[in-house]
Amino acid sequence: MATDYYAVLGVQRDASQDEIKKAFRRLARELHPDVNPDPKTQERFKEINTAYEVLSDPQKKQMYDLGGDPLGGAGGGGAGAGFGAGFGNFSDIMDAFFGTASQRGPKSRTRRGQDAMIRLSIDLNEAAFGTTREIQVDTATVCNSCNGEGAAPGTSAQTCDMCRGRGEVSQVTRSFLGQVMTSRPCPQCQGFGTVVPNPCPDCAGDGRVRTRRPLNVKIPAGVDNGTRIQLAGEGEVGPGGGPPGDLYVEIQEKPHSTFQRRGDDLHCTVTIPMTAASLGTQVPLDTLDGREEVDIRPGTQSGQSIPLHGRGVTHLRGNGRGDLIVHVEVMTPGKLDPEQEELLRRLAKLRGEERPTGQFQPGQQGLFSRLKDAFNGR
């Protein structure tokens, strides 16, 4: 064979396809007629087109390496071939100048499925200690009738007679570069290279159907509102029976009648009468661990907090639990009968509080304002 295509592109005979492609792109940018209009350069440009046409095609390259004529004597770059004749696809020109890449050959009918997400409502106790819940998942699964092939039982997909299995069709057009061959997805098979003349009646040729199935979800202790649990491979099966995506379970925690959650700590407010705050008492409280007695010490003021350590929510990452904070609100009696009023007047007299001068401070804070300041570190 007279022409050494490897030498034309300046690569070794054992060069990979990536090396061949890079060499072609480099030479094409240097020798393209729009860049260098010299007639000798145009001939050189046709030579690298022909060399790339042969070496980029595995079948033609094999025939060339065995000593055959992969172009059937046409020469690829002869007179009248035009600047674009050596390109198997117009995207090769774009690839040479802009570095774009095109995917040749038919595309697969089998693709990965999409991820799915469902929301699951749980109560505070389940969030604090973890649990296992059974949920119903409505997703796409493999069609049992065709096993994901998409063809009716007893039939199969057939090679497209328009593109002959290539997934694309080509046409030659004239442009400022001369005759250019362009390719586009085959309109008959949509680029798959095959057609399904008899689609499966159960899945309409998609290879998957929608099914509701039960699934056990293990919820770790310490999850919070918005926490997402990833279940790999439990999402939707892909078209053509492709691998399934992932399923995400988003946690929604129901409001609790007594406790308000802030991180891993729980907060509640207990309202006690003035006498109990003065004398001290014990108040029963149903915690997540059962009933406990909250010790109200004598002289407790409204707005004070009593921590119960380790009675909160389990830490999601790490050991231990948060705290349960009991906020005390002292209730002042609004209506007094004569006997009660007399007792209070006697108490005020004994304490020297009949006409208190009071202690004035800037501003006025309620319980929730004091709580806000406490959390802000004031």
SULZI-V835195 format. One record per backbone hydrogen bond with DSSP energy under -0.5 kcal/mol. NH is the residue of the N-H (numbers start at 1). CO is the residue of the C=O. Records with the same first field share a line. If there is no record, write none. Layout:
NH->CO + CO
//
This chain:
5->3
8->4
9->5
10->6
11->6
15->12
20->16
21->17
22->18
23->19
24->20
25->21
26->22
27->23
28->24
29->25
30->26
31->27
32->28
35->32
36->32
42->38
43->39
44->40
45->41
46->42
47->43
48->44
49->45
50->46
51->47
52->48
53->49
54->50
55->51
56->52
57->54
58->56
61->57
62->58
63->59
64->60
65->61
66->62
67->64
68->63
70->68
72->69
74->71
77->75
81->78
83->177
84->179
85->82
87->84
92->89
93->89 + 90
94->90
95->91
96->92
97->93
98->94
99->94 + 95
100->94
104->102
107->191
111->109 + 239
113->243
116->246
118->248
120->250
122->252
127->123
128->124
129->125
130->126
131->219
133->217
135->133 + 215
137->135 + 213
138->136
139->137 + 211
141->209
143->207
147->143
148->143
149->146
152->198
155->152
158->195
160->193
164->160
165->160
166->163
169->184
171->182
173->171 + 180
175->178
178->175
180->173 + 178
182->171 + 180
184->169
186->167
190->186
191->186
192->189
195->158
197->195
200->150
204->200
205->200
206->203
209->141
211->139
213->137 + 211
215->135
217->133
218->216
219->131 + 217
220->218
222->127
223->127 + 220
226->251
227->224
229->249
230->228
231->247
232->230
234->231
235->245
236->114
237->140
238->242
240->206
241->238
242->238 + 239
245->114 + 236
247->231
248->116
249->229
250->118 + 248
251->227 + 249
252->120
254->122
256->259
260->267
262->265
265->262
266->323
267->260
268->325
270->327
272->270 + 329
274->331
277->273
278->274
279->275
280->276
281->296
283->294
285->292
287->285 + 290
290->287
292->285
294->283 + 292
295->293
296->281 + 294
297->295
299->277
300->277 + 297
303->328
304->301
306->326
307->305
308->324
309->307
311->308
312->322
313->264
314->128
315->320
318->316
322->313
324->308
325->266 + 323
326->306 + 324
327->268 + 325
328->304
329->270
331->272
332->330
341->337
342->338
343->339
344->340
345->341
346->342
347->343
348->344
349->345
350->346
351->347
352->349
353->348
356->353
360->358
370->366
371->367
372->368
373->369
374->370
375->371
376->372
377->374
378->373
//
